Amino acid sequence: MTPHVAVDTVSQLNYEALKEKCGIQAIIFDKDNTLTAPYVNEVHANAKLGLEKAVQTFGASNVAILSNSAGTLDDPEYKDAISIENSMGIAVIRHDEKKPGGLAEVLEHFKLEDPANLCVVGDRLLTDVVFGNLFGMLTVHTLPLCRGAENAGDNTVAKVIRWTENTILYSDWFGGRMLQKRKLPHKYWPGEEECPLVLFVASTETENNNNNDITNDGNVDPNNSNNGPSQDSGSNEQKEEK
């Protein structure tokens, strides 16, 4: 469940380096609290630059959303997926098995054979990050985009699970430190020292929370040196995501 890289938002990720130096050919985004507010189909202001940069770098056909609601059997006639595609301009991958499953549909969508050519970006450790790590993808963990009133629509159960995930991995205790040391190697990425992937572009939301150990929704804040990960680890919050 340990990601290769952690960022505050998707706008802090160096997409050009991913393509030019890490063997990445396509980007998979989670949706809720990664690109949008929960259950909202418009890109969040703090994710807009990152999504634009991803599309500019890889092309729209090589950037897609893999959600555990939109595009699944829980989405009748894929109406939600179609709405998201029309709003955001990128595909929502159709898949029957939810993350951390769904590899076959992802590879088929991008016409790829090697999962190491994929980068998955999301705010959930046990879905997004585990999915990528299981199959050798490059994994990027983000903080949740929304907090407080803006996050009122998020799923309560997912909030609790997310808080538990992040606390286990990022709190300053023996188990968390051991997990952070067990970062899996990636087939093409040489590591943060040789190939930095984090751009320090702080969002307004991040700046407002930099001095808090715990965010308003109970999420460990990775920007605080007392309990957070290093520059190439991360923390988070989301729902049973779109």
C-alpha positions in Angstrom: 0.0 0.0 0.0 3.1 2.3 -0.1 3.0 4.6 -3.2 6.1 5.4 -5.2 5.3 9.1 -5.1 3.0 11.4 -3.0 1.7 14.8 -3.9 -0.8 17.2 -2.4 -2.7 17.4 -5.7 -2.4 16.1 -9.2 -1.1 19.5 -10.3 2.1 18.8 -8.5 3.1 15.9 -10.6 5.8 16.2 -13.3 4.0 14.6 -16.3 6.8 15.4 -18.7 9.3 13.5 -16.6 6.9 10.6 -16.4 6.8 10.3 -20.1 10.4 11.2 -21.0 12.3 9.4 -18.2 10.0 6.8 -16.6 8.6 4.8 -19.4 5.1 5.9 -18.8 2.8 5.9 -21.8 -0.6 6.5 -20.2 -2.1 8.0 -17.0 -5.0 6.5 -15.0 -6.8 8.9 -12.6 -9.2 8.2 -9.8 -12.1 10.7 -9.9 -13.6 11.7 -6.6 -11.3 13.8 -4.4 -8.5 13.3 -7.0 -9.9 15.2 -10.0 -13.2 16.4 -8.6 -15.2 17.0 -5.5 -17.2 13.9 -4.5 -20.1 13.2 -6.9 -19.3 16.2 -9.0 -18.4 15.9 -12.6 -16.5 19.1 -13.1 -12.7 19.3 -12.6 -11.8 20.9 -9.2 -9.8 24.1 -9.4 -6.8 22.6 -7.7 -6.7 19.7 -10.1 -7.4 21.6 -13.3 -3.7 22.4 -14.1 -2.6 18.8 -13.5 -5.3 17.3 -15.7 -4.5 19.8 -18.5 -0.8 19.1 -18.2 -1.5 15.3 -18.4 -3.6 15.7 -21.5 -1.1 18.0 -23.1 1.8 15.7 -22.4 0.2 12.3 -23.2 -2.7 13.2 -25.4 -6.4 12.8 -24.4 -6.5 9.2 -25.6 -3.8 8.2 -23.2 -5.4 9.8 -20.1 -8.5 8.1 -18.5 -10.5 7.7 -15.3 -10.8 4.4 -13.5 -13.6 4.7 -11.0 -15.2 2.3 -8.6 -18.6 3.6 -9.4 -18.8 5.4 -12.8 -18.1 3.0 -15.6 -18.9 -0.1 -13.5 -21.9 -2.3 -13.2 -23.2 0.1 -10.5 -23.6 2.7 -13.3 -26.8 1.9 -15.2 -26.2 2.3 -19.0 -23.0 4.0 -18.0 -24.9 7.3 -17.8 -22.5 8.7 -15.1 -19.5 7.7 -17.2 -20.9 9.4 -20.2 -21.7 12.6 -18.3 -18.1 12.7 -16.9 -16.6 12.2 -20.4 -18.7 15.0 -21.8 -17.7 17.3 -19.0 -14.0 16.5 -18.6 -13.0 15.5 -22.1 -11.3 12.2 -21.1 -12.5 8.6 -21.2 -14.0 6.7 -18.2 -12.8 3.1 -18.5 -15.6 0.5 -18.4 -14.8 -2.3 -16.1 -16.7 -5.0 -14.2 -14.2 -5.7 -11.4 -13.6 -2.8 -9.0 -10.1 -1.7 -8.0 -7.8 -3.2 -7.1 -9.1 -5.4 -9.9 -9.8 -4.3 -13.5 -6.3 -4.7 -15.1 -7.5 -6.4 -18.3 -9.9 -3.6 -19.1 -7.3 -1.0 -18.5 -4.7 -2.6 -20.7 -7.3 -3.1 -23.4 -8.4 0.5 -23.2 -4.9 1.8 -23.7 -3.8 -1.0 -26.1 -0.8 -1.7 -23.9 0.8 -5.0 -22.7 3.1 -4.0 -20.0 1.4 -2.5 -16.8 4.8 -0.8 -16.0 4.0 1.7 -18.8 1.0 2.9 -16.7 0.9 5.5 -13.9 -2.1 5.4 -11.6 -3.0 8.5 -9.6 -5.5 8.5 -6.7 -6.2 9.3 -3.1 -7.0 5.9 -1.8 -4.2 3.6 -0.6 -6.2 0.3 -0.6 -7.8 0.8 -4.0 -5.7 3.1 -6.2 -2.2 2.4 -4.8 -2.7 -1.3 -4.2 -4.1 -1.7 -7.7 -1.0 -0.1 -9.2 1.5 -1.9 -7.0 -0.1 -5.3 -7.6 0.6 -5.1 -11.3 3.9 -3.1 -11.4 2.5 0.3 -12.3 4.0 3.6 -11.1 1.8 4.7 -8.2 1.0 8.3 -7.1 -0.9 9.1 -4.0 -2.7 12.4 -3.5 -4.3 14.2 -0.7 -8.1 14.6 -1.0 -9.0 17.7 -2.8 -11.9 18.6 -0.5 -12.2 19.2 3.2 -14.8 20.6 5.6 -18.0 21.8 4.0 -16.7 21.2 0.5 -16.4 17.5 1.3 -19.9 17.1 2.9 -21.0 14.9 0.0 -18.3 12.3 0.5 -19.2 8.8 1.7 -18.9 8.5 5.5 -17.6 4.9 5.4 -15.0 5.8 2.9 -13.9 8.7 5.1 -13.3 6.4 8.0 -11.4 3.8 5.8 -9.3 6.5 4.3 -8.4 8.0 7.7 -7.4 4.5 8.9 -5.3 3.8 5.8 -3.4 7.1 6.0 -2.9 6.9 9.8 -1.4 3.4 9.5 1.0 4.4 6.7 1.9 8.0 7.6 1.7 8.4 11.4 5.0 8.4 13.3 5.0 4.8 14.6 7.0 1.7 14.1 4.6 0.1 11.6 4.2 3.2 9.5 7.9 3.7 9.3 8.4 0.1 8.3 5.7 0.3 5.6 7.2 3.4 4.1 10.6 1.7 3.8 8.9 -1.1 1.8 8.4 0.9 -1.4 8.4 -1.4 -4.4 10.8 -0.7 -7.2 9.4 0.3 -10.5 10.6 -1.2 -13.8 11.6 2.1 -15.4 11.6 4.9 -12.8 15.0 5.1 -11.1 13.7 6.9 -8.0 13.2 10.4 -6.7 16.8 11.3 -6.4 17.6 10.6 -10.0 14.3 11.5 -11.5 12.2 13.9 -9.3 8.5 13.7 -10.0 7.1 16.3 -7.6 6.6 19.9 -8.6 6.2 22.2 -5.6 3.1 24.1 -6.7 1.1 24.6 -3.6 -2.6 24.9 -4.0 -4.7 27.4 -1.8 -6.2 24.4 0.0 -2.8 23.0 0.8 -1.4 26.3 2.0 -4.4 26.7 4.4 -3.6 23.3 6.0 0.1 23.1 6.0 0.4 23.8 9.7 -2.2 21.2 10.8 -1.3 17.7 11.9 -4.8 16.5 11.1 -7.1 18.0 8.6 -10.7 18.9 9.3 -11.9 15.5 8.1 -9.5 13.5 10.2 -6.8 13.0 7.5 -3.1 12.9 8.3 -1.5 15.9 6.7 1.7 14.8 4.9 3.0 18.4 4.8 3.6 18.2 8.6 7.0 16.8 9.4 5.8 15.3 12.6 3.5 12.8 11.0 3.7 13.0 7.3 5.7 11.1 4.6 8.7 12.3 2.8 8.5 14.0 -0.6 8.0 10.7 -2.3 5.3 9.3 0.0 1.8 10.8 0.6 -1.5 11.0 2.5 -5.1 11.3 1.7 -8.9 11.2 1.9 -11.8 10.0 -0.4 -15.1 8.0 -0.7 -16.0 4.8 -2.5 -14.8 6.7 -5.4 -16.1 7.6 -8.8 
